[in-house]
């Protein structure tokens, strides 16, 4: 029998991060002060003890969660095997295996659902609503932590104070700063060490302010100024020592084969060059080779550090830009080419299929420049990139089919690849036949148009936006859409000219008017007329009053499209207010007519009042406001309503005969 597996997640915690978290938590700061006051080693021992406690607790909690997850995964595997065996037996033409009932299969599925649900909620799966207990006896658990700490000599985990490095930094200081430090150490040793060992800018400011408050009146202003500088110097030296010990650096240098690079790393910056040598020596060797190929000297340590920083910053921006685009371009439903870490590889960055069937090509560009002067991936190299991407997609499909003979690619993917190949052939033909001066115009007339502007993301408070596109190609037509990077404003996103527009030469679907100002609604997708009839009262006399026999409610559902959509929205809101306060029609007719006039092929109504207006906007529908208008018919007693109903029959028949 072996004991439960130990994952030891606490060993991955960074000592500086642990101390920074402790300094930011008031309760942990009080804990360290209390331990320091009752310990001969003072602040140093309290910090080591706290780090040990945090690492051990992270170990125990991690073991509990990961062990529970592994057990659940094993049970899930058993349940899936049982279910698969039953289903395979039935699908092969057999009956349920002996001893297996239909209810048993349902129980297996219920158990599988429960295990999957608890796997996604680890804490609830372990203890439910009860507190998480690491041990039955809290006192015994605390004693075990202290015994473990004492057995290790008080050196928690990998953290050892770099006393030698701090001492060297002290001896390198001018005499006046050394004197200020000695004076502060005599008066407030614990507060001085807290200021030196504080992690993070906020923790450092708080600790230094506390030290100056305690020393107030006992040191001159000049001594306090020298003390602040000395504390900063010691703090930086200590941080460097914590980040890179002699043993870690020697181990990293031993793995470097190039003597020139080894010398640069040995005398390099602890925060960048040496950290990269420790954590990713392969990448360091690659970057060194590029630096030397680009003309960098073998002894230029500062130049190589600057090259590293520039490369890492620009690389990080590019990776973030690609992944942000992939998650923010909601119009793209399916990515054929997704974001990756190879941001320096030539070609397109993203290729996807939109919900409307368009193929998108996206090239992420500069994230610092105020404008982009060119996008060669989608202009000069567009044909080569289209063909390369299409070939890569076909190769990927072939590999999937070899690995799984039953694999069948999505027809949309095959159609998109074919359209990319057709577009490349057409643009190549135009490039070969047209002159350089007319080439852009010729490409614009190709079956897909010129490259449209795509999102170039600048993470300055605004996320990437979708690019609007023209309507989906009609049946039997192949159309291509390209998206490329274009110039952007400093704090906004460059967008293509909107393709959500309305043709105002057609007959509107509905007209709402107050008798003077008509509001045409061209894009009405649905009209509903609800009529509620009143039952006559029981025991009523033969005398009848001319009153309305039913209530009519009309609901129009449509869209306001294009750049004028906000103007139509404002007009509808104004008309809704007019229906309540009195319209021009009521004034002209002397009160015979009131409210609004609604003209549709279904019905013609006067005396309409707007009951509700709803406007919706979504990222998936560019330059469009979805609108729902509910109107209530409030007529005066007359025969006009029936005459208008008869007129609406003629309007509807005329519309049907003329094809709207």
matplotlib code that plots the C-alpha trace (Angstrom):
import matplotlib.pyplot as plt

x = [0.0, 1.2, 0.1, -1.8, 0.1, 1.9, 1.8, 3.7, 2.2, 3.7, 7.2, 6.1, 5.3, 7.8, 9.2, 8.9, 5.2, 4.6, 6.1, 4.3, 1.0, 1.8, 2.7, -0.6, -2.7, -3.2, -3.8, -0.6, 1.4, 0.1, 1.0, 4.6, 4.9, 3.7, 6.1, 9.0, 8.4, 8.5, 11.4, 15.1, 15.6, 13.0, 11.7, 13.8, 12.4, 8.8, 9.0, 10.5, 7.9, 5.1, 6.5, 6.8, 3.2, 1.9, 3.8, 2.7, -1.0, -0.8, 0.7, -2.1, -5.0, -3.5, -3.2, -6.8, -8.2, -6.0, -6.4, -10.2, -10.0, -8.0, -10.4, -13.3, -11.6, -11.0, -14.7, -15.7, -13.4, -15.1, -18.6, -17.8, -16.3, -19.5, -21.8, -19.7, -19.7, -23.5, -24.2, -21.7, -23.4, -26.8, -25.6, -24.1, -27.6, -27.7, -29.9, -28.9, -26.2, -27.3, -28.0, -28.2, -31.6, -32.7, -32.8, -29.1, -28.1, -30.0, -28.3, -24.9, -25.7, -26.9, -23.7, -21.6, -23.5, -22.9, -19.2, -18.7, -20.6, -18.6, -15.4, -16.1, -16.9, -14.0, -14.7, -18.4, -17.5, -15.2, -17.0, -20.3, -21.2, -19.1, -15.7, -12.7, -10.8, -7.2, -7.0, -9.3, -7.2, -6.2, -3.8, -2.0, -1.8, -0.2, 2.3, 3.3, 3.9, 6.1, 8.1, 8.6, 9.8, 12.2, 13.5, 14.5, 16.5, 14.0, 14.9, 11.6, 11.5, 13.8, 13.9, 17.2, 18.0, 20.9, 22.9, 26.2, 24.7, 23.1, 26.3, 28.3, 25.7, 26.1, 29.9, 29.7, 27.7, 29.2, 30.1, 27.2, 24.6, 26.2, 26.1, 22.3, 21.6, 23.6, 21.8, 18.3, 19.4, 20.2, 16.9, 14.3, 15.9, 12.6, 11.1, 14.3, 14.3, 10.7, 11.5, 14.5, 12.6, 9.2, 8.0, 6.2, 6.0, 3.0, 4.5, 7.8, 6.2, 4.2, 7.2, 9.4, 6.7, 6.4, 10.1, 10.3, 7.4, 9.2, 12.4, 10.7, 12.7, 15.7, 17.2, 17.8, 16.1, 19.4, 19.9, 16.4, 17.0, 20.2, 18.4, 15.7, 18.3, 20.2, 17.1, 16.3, 19.8, 19.7, 16.2, 17.2, 20.3, 18.2, 15.6, 18.4, 19.8, 16.4, 15.8, 19.2, 21.5, 25.0, 24.0, 21.2, 23.3, 26.2, 23.7, 22.4, 25.8, 26.8, 24.1, 25.2, 27.6, 28.6, 31.4, 30.5, 26.9, 28.0, 30.1, 27.3, 24.9, 27.4, 27.7, 24.2, 21.0, 19.5, 15.9, 16.0, 19.1, 19.9, 16.2, 15.8, 19.0, 17.5, 13.9, 14.3, 17.9, 16.8, 15.0, 18.0, 20.3, 18.0, 17.7, 21.5, 22.0, 19.6, 21.3, 24.8, 23.4, 22.0, 25.4, 25.5, 29.0, 29.9, 30.8, 27.8, 25.9, 23.8, 23.0, 21.9, 19.7, 18.0, 17.5, 15.9, 13.6, 12.4, 11.9, 9.9, 7.7, 6.8, 6.3, 4.0, 1.9, 1.5, 0.4, -2.0, -3.4, -4.0, -5.8, -7.8, -8.9, -9.9, -12.1, -13.5, -14.5, -17.9, -18.8, -16.4, -18.2, -15.4, -11.7, -9.7, -6.5, -6.5, -4.1, -0.8, 2.6, 4.3, 3.6, 6.8, 5.9, 4.9, 1.4, -2.1, -2.7, -6.3, -8.6, -12.3, -15.8, -18.4, -22.0, -23.1, -20.7, -18.0, -14.3, -12.3, -8.5, -7.1, -3.6, -2.8, -0.6, 1.3, -0.1, 1.8, 1.8, -0.9, -1.4, -0.5, 1.1, 0.8, -0.5, 1.6, 0.1, -3.3, -2.0, 1.3, 1.4, -2.4, -2.3, 0.6, -1.0, -4.4, -2.9, -0.6, -3.5, -5.8, -3.1, -2.4, -6.1, -6.4, -3.3, -4.8, -8.1, -6.1, -4.2, -7.5, -8.9, -5.8, -6.0, -9.8, -11.2, -14.7, -13.9, -16.0, -15.1, -17.7, -19.1, -18.7, -14.9, -14.5, -16.5, -14.4, -11.2, -12.5, -13.5, -10.0, -8.4, -10.8, -10.1, -6.3, -6.6, -8.8, -6.5, -3.5, -5.1, -5.9, -2.3, -0.8, -3.1, -3.5, -0.9, 0.5, -1.5, -4.8, -4.1, -5.8, -9.0, -9.0, -8.7, -11.5, -13.8, -12.8, -15.5, -15.0, -13.8, -10.7, -9.4, -11.6, -10.2, -9.9, -9.5, -6.2, -6.5, -5.0, -5.5, -6.2, -9.6, -11.4, -11.5, -11.4, -14.7, -16.1, -16.0, -19.3, -19.7, -22.0, -25.0, -24.5, -24.0, -27.1, -27.7, -25.4, -22.8, -19.4, -18.1, -15.0, -14.3, -10.9, -10.0, -6.7, -5.2, -5.6, -4.8, -6.5, -7.1, -5.1, -8.0, -10.4, -10.6, -10.4, -13.4, -14.5, -17.2, -20.4, -22.3, -25.6, -27.7, -31.2, -32.5, -35.0, -36.4, -38.6, -42.1, -42.0, -43.5, -45.4, -45.9, -46.7, -47.8, -49.3, -51.1, -48.1, -44.9, -44.7, -42.2, -41.6, -40.5, -38.8, -37.6, -40.6, -40.0, -43.3, -46.8, -49.3, -52.8, -54.5, -58.3, -60.1, -63.9, -66.2, -69.0, -72.4, -73.5, -76.1, -79.6, -78.9, -81.7, -82.4, -81.0, -77.4, -74.8, -72.3, -69.1, -66.1, -66.8, -63.2, -59.7, -57.0, -53.3, -50.8, -47.1, -44.5, -41.1, -38.4, -35.0, -33.7, -30.7, -27.8, -26.4, -29.9, -31.0, -30.7, -32.6, -35.5, -35.3, -35.6, -38.6, -40.4, -39.9, -41.2, -44.2, -44.9, -45.0, -47.3, -49.8, -50.3, -50.3, -52.3, -51.3, -51.6, -54.3, -56.6, -56.1, -56.8, -59.9, -61.5, -61.2, -62.9, -59.6, -56.9, -53.7, -51.5, -52.2, -50.8, -50.8, -49.8, -50.9, -52.7, -54.7, -55.1, -55.8, -56.3, -56.5, -53.4, -51.4, -47.9, -47.9, -44.3, -41.1, -38.1, -34.7, -32.0, -28.4, -26.0, -22.4, -23.4, -25.6, -23.6, -25.2, -28.7, -31.2, -33.8, -37.1, -40.4, -43.4, -46.7, -49.6, -53.1, -56.2, -58.3, -61.1, -63.9, -67.4, -67.9, -67.9, -64.5, -62.7, -64.7, -64.2, -60.5, -60.5, -62.2, -59.5, -56.7, -58.1, -57.5, -54.1, -53.1, -54.5, -52.6, -49.4, -49.8, -50.6, -47.6, -45.1, -44.7]
y = [0.0, 3.5, 6.6, 9.4, 11.1, 14.4, 17.0, 19.7, 22.7, 25.0, 24.6, 26.6, 29.7, 32.5, 33.9, 37.5, 36.9, 35.3, 38.3, 40.8, 39.1, 39.1, 42.8, 43.6, 41.8, 43.6, 40.3, 38.7, 41.9, 41.7, 38.1, 38.8, 41.7, 39.5, 36.7, 39.1, 40.7, 37.2, 35.8, 36.4, 36.3, 39.0, 40.0, 37.5, 34.5, 35.7, 36.1, 32.6, 31.1, 32.8, 31.6, 28.1, 28.1, 29.4, 26.8, 23.9, 25.0, 25.4, 21.9, 20.4, 22.2, 21.3, 17.6, 17.6, 19.2, 17.3, 14.0, 14.4, 15.4, 12.3, 10.0, 11.6, 11.2, 7.5, 7.1, 9.0, 6.7, 3.6, 4.9, 5.9, 2.4, 0.8, 3.0, 2.4, -1.3, -1.4, 0.9, -1.0, -4.3, -2.9, -1.1, -4.4, -5.9, -7.5, -7.0, -5.5, -7.6, -10.1, -8.5, -5.0, -3.2, -0.1, 1.7, 0.7, 2.6, 5.7, 5.4, 5.3, 8.5, 10.2, 9.2, 10.4, 13.8, 14.1, 13.4, 15.8, 18.5, 18.0, 18.0, 21.5, 22.6, 21.0, 22.6, 21.8, 18.3, 17.8, 19.4, 20.9, 24.0, 23.0, 24.7, 23.1, 21.2, 20.2, 18.2, 16.9, 18.4, 22.0, 22.0, 18.9, 20.3, 23.6, 21.6, 19.6, 22.8, 24.2, 21.0, 20.8, 24.4, 23.9, 20.7, 22.6, 25.1, 27.8, 28.0, 27.7, 26.1, 27.7, 31.1, 32.0, 35.6, 36.9, 38.2, 38.3, 40.4, 42.8, 43.1, 43.9, 46.6, 48.1, 48.2, 49.8, 52.8, 56.2, 56.7, 59.1, 56.6, 53.9, 56.1, 56.8, 53.1, 52.4, 55.1, 53.8, 50.2, 51.3, 53.1, 51.0, 47.7, 45.9, 48.9, 49.3, 45.7, 45.9, 48.8, 47.0, 43.7, 45.2, 43.8, 45.9, 49.7, 50.1, 48.0, 49.8, 53.2, 52.1, 50.6, 53.6, 56.0, 53.9, 54.0, 57.8, 58.2, 56.2, 58.1, 61.5, 64.0, 61.7, 62.1, 65.3, 65.9, 65.3, 62.0, 60.9, 61.7, 59.7, 56.9, 56.7, 56.4, 53.7, 51.7, 51.7, 50.5, 47.7, 46.7, 46.5, 44.4, 42.1, 41.7, 40.9, 38.3, 36.7, 36.6, 35.0, 33.1, 32.1, 28.5, 29.1, 31.4, 28.9, 26.2, 28.4, 29.3, 25.7, 25.0, 27.7, 26.4, 29.7, 31.4, 34.9, 34.4, 32.9, 36.0, 38.3, 36.5, 36.4, 40.1, 40.8, 42.1, 39.9, 40.8, 40.0, 38.3, 36.0, 35.2, 34.1, 32.0, 30.2, 29.7, 29.4, 28.9, 27.7, 30.9, 32.9, 31.0, 31.7, 35.4, 35.7, 34.2, 36.7, 39.5, 38.5, 37.9, 41.4, 42.9, 42.9, 42.6, 39.6, 41.8, 44.2, 43.2, 46.3, 46.2, 42.6, 43.4, 46.2, 43.8, 41.3, 43.8, 45.2, 41.7, 40.5, 43.6, 43.6, 39.8, 40.1, 42.8, 40.7, 37.6, 39.6, 41.3, 38.0, 36.3, 39.5, 39.6, 36.0, 36.4, 39.8, 39.5, 38.1, 38.0, 35.2, 31.9, 29.4, 29.9, 28.0, 29.7, 30.7, 32.8, 31.3, 32.3, 32.6, 36.3, 36.9, 34.3, 36.0, 35.8, 36.3, 36.0, 34.8, 33.3, 32.6, 32.2, 34.6, 33.8, 35.3, 33.0, 35.6, 34.5, 36.9, 37.4, 39.3, 40.7, 42.2, 45.3, 47.8, 48.5, 51.7, 53.6, 56.2, 54.9, 52.0, 52.8, 49.4, 45.8, 43.8, 40.5, 41.6, 43.7, 42.8, 39.2, 38.6, 36.0, 34.0, 34.1, 33.0, 30.0, 29.1, 29.2, 27.2, 24.6, 24.4, 23.9, 21.1, 19.4, 19.6, 18.0, 15.3, 14.5, 14.3, 12.0, 9.7, 9.6, 9.1, 7.5, 8.4, 12.1, 14.3, 18.0, 20.7, 21.8, 25.4, 24.8, 23.2, 26.0, 28.7, 27.0, 26.8, 30.5, 31.5, 29.6, 31.2, 34.7, 34.1, 33.0, 36.0, 38.5, 36.9, 37.2, 40.9, 41.6, 40.0, 41.7, 45.2, 48.0, 49.1, 52.3, 50.6, 47.5, 48.7, 49.8, 46.4, 44.5, 46.5, 45.3, 41.7, 39.2, 40.1, 43.7, 45.2, 44.4, 46.0, 47.5, 45.1, 45.6, 46.8, 46.6, 49.2, 48.1, 51.6, 51.2, 49.9, 46.4, 45.3, 45.7, 43.7, 44.9, 45.3, 43.5, 43.5, 41.2, 37.5, 36.5, 35.4, 31.8, 30.7, 33.5, 33.3, 36.2, 36.9, 39.1, 40.2, 41.9, 43.7, 46.1, 49.8, 53.1, 53.9, 56.8, 56.9, 55.9, 54.2, 51.4, 51.9, 50.5, 49.8, 51.8, 50.4, 48.0, 48.1, 50.4, 50.9, 51.4, 54.2, 53.7, 50.9, 51.0, 51.1, 48.2, 50.6, 54.3, 56.0, 59.7, 62.4, 63.9, 66.1, 64.2, 60.6, 58.1, 55.3, 51.9, 50.0, 46.9, 45.5, 41.8, 41.0, 42.6, 41.2, 42.5, 41.3, 42.1, 41.5, 41.6, 42.6, 40.4, 42.2, 42.5, 39.9, 41.3, 44.3, 46.2, 46.5, 50.0, 50.1, 52.8, 53.3, 52.3, 50.2, 46.5, 45.4, 46.5, 46.4, 46.1, 46.2, 45.1, 46.0, 44.3, 45.5, 47.1, 50.7, 50.4, 52.6, 55.9, 57.4, 54.8, 57.2, 59.9, 57.4, 56.4, 60.0, 60.6, 57.5, 58.7, 62.2, 60.6, 58.4, 61.5, 63.3, 60.4, 61.1, 64.9, 65.5, 65.4, 67.8, 65.6, 66.2, 70.0, 70.1, 67.9, 69.7, 66.6, 64.2, 62.3, 61.9, 59.9, 58.6, 57.2, 53.7, 52.5, 48.9, 46.3, 44.5, 47.4, 51.2, 52.8, 56.2, 57.1, 55.0, 55.5, 54.2, 51.9, 50.9, 51.3, 48.9, 49.4, 46.7, 46.9, 43.9, 43.4, 40.7, 43.2, 46.2, 49.6, 48.2, 48.9, 46.1, 47.8, 46.7, 49.1, 48.4, 50.6, 50.5, 51.6, 54.1, 55.1, 57.5, 56.1, 56.3, 54.3, 55.6, 52.6, 50.1, 52.3, 52.3, 48.5, 48.2, 50.6, 48.4, 45.4, 47.4, 48.4, 44.8, 43.5, 46.2, 45.4, 41.7, 42.4, 44.7, 42.6, 45.2]
z = [0.0, -0.8, 0.8, -0.9, -3.7, -2.8, -5.5, -3.5, -5.3, -2.7, -4.2, -7.2, -5.2, -5.7, -2.4, -3.5, -4.4, -1.0, 0.8, -1.3, -0.5, 3.2, 3.2, 1.5, 4.1, 7.5, 9.4, 8.1, 8.9, 12.5, 12.6, 11.5, 14.0, 16.8, 15.9, 15.5, 19.0, 20.7, 18.7, 19.1, 15.3, 15.0, 11.5, 9.6, 11.5, 11.3, 7.5, 7.1, 9.3, 7.4, 4.1, 5.4, 6.6, 3.3, 1.3, 3.5, 3.5, -0.3, -0.5, 1.7, -0.1, -3.5, -2.5, -1.3, -4.5, -7.0, -5.2, -5.3, -9.0, -9.9, -8.0, -9.9, -13.2, -12.5, -11.6, -14.8, -16.9, -15.3, -15.9, -19.5, -20.2, -18.7, -20.8, -24.0, -23.5, -23.1, -26.1, -28.3, -27.5, -28.4, -31.5, -32.8, -32.8, -29.4, -26.4, -23.1, -21.4, -18.8, -15.5, -17.0, -16.9, -18.8, -15.5, -14.9, -18.0, -16.8, -13.4, -15.1, -16.9, -13.7, -11.9, -14.8, -14.8, -11.1, -11.3, -14.1, -12.2, -9.0, -11.0, -12.1, -8.5, -6.6, -3.2, -3.2, -4.4, -1.3, 1.6, 0.2, 2.2, 5.2, 6.0, 4.4, 7.1, 6.5, 9.7, 12.4, 15.2, 14.4, 17.4, 16.2, 12.7, 13.9, 16.0, 12.9, 10.9, 13.7, 14.1, 10.4, 10.4, 13.3, 11.7, 8.6, 10.7, 10.0, 6.4, 4.7, 1.3, -1.3, 0.5, 2.1, 2.9, 0.7, 3.6, 1.8, -1.1, 1.3, 3.3, 0.1, -0.8, 2.6, 2.4, -1.1, 0.3, 1.2, 4.8, 5.5, 4.4, 6.4, 9.4, 8.9, 8.6, 11.8, 13.7, 12.5, 13.4, 16.9, 17.4, 15.4, 14.2, 13.4, 11.5, 9.6, 8.4, 7.4, 5.2, 3.6, 3.1, 2.0, -1.3, -3.9, -4.2, -1.9, 0.8, 0.5, 0.9, 3.9, 5.6, 5.0, 6.2, 9.4, 9.9, 9.5, 11.9, 14.6, 14.0, 14.0, 16.0, 16.5, 13.1, 11.2, 7.8, 6.0, 7.8, 6.9, 3.3, 3.3, 5.2, 2.5, -0.3, 1.7, 2.4, -1.4, -2.2, 0.3, -0.8, -4.5, -3.6, -1.5, -4.3, -6.8, -4.4, -3.9, -7.7, -8.5, -6.2, -7.0, -7.2, -9.7, -11.8, -11.9, -13.0, -15.7, -17.0, -17.1, -19.6, -22.0, -24.7, -26.3, -24.3, -25.5, -24.4, -21.2, -20.4, -21.3, -19.0, -16.1, -16.2, -17.4, -15.8, -13.1, -14.1, -17.8, -19.2, -16.2, -15.7, -19.3, -19.0, -16.0, -17.3, -21.1, -22.2, -25.7, -26.4, -25.1, -27.5, -30.4, -29.6, -29.1, -32.6, -34.1, -32.3, -33.6, -37.1, -37.1, -36.4, -32.6, -30.9, -28.8, -25.9, -26.1, -23.0, -22.7, -26.4, -26.1, -23.1, -25.0, -27.9, -25.6, -24.0, -27.4, -28.8, -25.7, -25.5, -29.2, -29.2, -26.2, -27.8, -31.0, -29.1, -27.0, -30.2, -32.0, -29.1, -28.3, -32.0, -32.0, -28.9, -29.8, -33.4, -32.8, -36.5, -37.1, -36.3, -37.2, -37.3, -39.9, -38.8, -35.1, -33.0, -32.0, -30.6, -34.0, -34.4, -36.5, -39.2, -42.5, -43.8, -42.4, -38.7, -38.7, -41.2, -40.3, -41.6, -40.5, -39.5, -42.9, -44.9, -45.6, -45.4, -43.3, -43.6, -40.6, -40.2, -36.9, -37.1, -35.0, -31.5, -30.8, -34.1, -34.7, -38.2, -40.5, -43.8, -45.4, -45.0, -47.4, -46.3, -47.7, -50.6, -52.3, -50.9, -50.9, -53.7, -52.2, -48.7, -50.0, -51.8, -48.9, -46.4, -48.6, -49.2, -45.4, -44.8, -47.4, -45.9, -42.4, -43.7, -45.4, -42.2, -40.2, -42.8, -42.6, -38.8, -38.8, -42.0, -40.7, -40.5, -42.8, -43.1, -42.7, -46.1, -45.1, -44.7, -48.1, -49.7, -48.0, -49.2, -52.7, -52.6, -51.4, -54.3, -56.8, -55.3, -55.6, -59.2, -60.1, -58.4, -60.0, -63.4, -62.8, -61.6, -64.7, -67.2, -65.7, -65.6, -62.3, -62.4, -62.8, -60.8, -57.6, -59.5, -61.3, -58.1, -56.6, -59.5, -58.9, -57.6, -54.0, -53.9, -52.5, -49.1, -46.4, -43.2, -40.3, -36.6, -35.4, -31.6, -29.3, -25.7, -24.4, -22.9, -25.9, -27.3, -30.9, -32.9, -35.7, -39.3, -41.0, -44.2, -47.2, -47.3, -47.8, -51.5, -53.2, -54.5, -57.2, -56.7, -55.1, -53.3, -51.4, -48.5, -47.2, -44.0, -43.5, -41.1, -41.8, -40.1, -36.9, -34.6, -31.4, -29.2, -31.5, -34.0, -37.8, -39.5, -43.1, -44.7, -43.3, -45.5, -43.5, -45.7, -46.9, -50.5, -50.2, -53.7, -52.6, -51.1, -47.3, -45.3, -43.0, -42.5, -39.2, -39.4, -37.2, -40.3, -41.2, -40.8, -42.2, -40.8, -43.3, -42.0, -44.8, -43.0, -41.1, -40.5, -38.7, -38.2, -35.7, -35.1, -31.9, -31.6, -28.3, -28.6, -25.7, -24.7, -24.2, -20.5, -19.3, -19.1, -21.3, -23.0, -26.7, -26.7, -27.9, -27.7, -30.5, -28.7, -29.7, -29.7, -29.6, -28.7, -31.3, -30.6, -33.4, -33.0, -35.6, -35.5, -37.8, -38.0, -38.4, -40.8, -41.8, -40.8, -40.4, -37.8, -34.9, -36.7, -37.3, -33.7, -32.5, -34.9, -33.6, -30.0, -30.9, -32.7, -29.6, -27.4, -29.9, -29.8, -26.1, -26.1, -29.3, -32.9, -35.8, -37.3, -34.3, -34.6, -38.3, -38.1, -35.2, -33.0, -35.5, -35.8, -33.1, -32.4, -35.2, -38.6, -39.4, -43.0, -43.8, -46.4, -43.5, -42.1, -42.1, -38.8, -37.4, -33.7, -32.9, -29.8, -29.1, -26.1, -26.1, -28.1, -27.8, -29.4, -29.3, -30.6, -30.8, -31.9, -34.3, -36.4, -37.4, -37.9, -37.1, -34.4, -33.8, -33.1, -31.7, -31.7, -30.0, -30.9, -29.4, -31.4, -29.5, -32.0, -31.7, -32.3, -36.1, -39.3, -40.4, -39.0, -41.1, -44.3, -43.7, -43.3, -46.7, -48.1, -46.6, -48.6, -51.8, -50.7, -49.9, -53.2, -55.1, -53.3, -54.1, -57.7, -58.2, -56.2, -53.5]

ax = plt.figure().add_subplot(projection="3d")
ax.plot(x, y, z, "-o")
ax.set_aspect("equal")
plt.show()
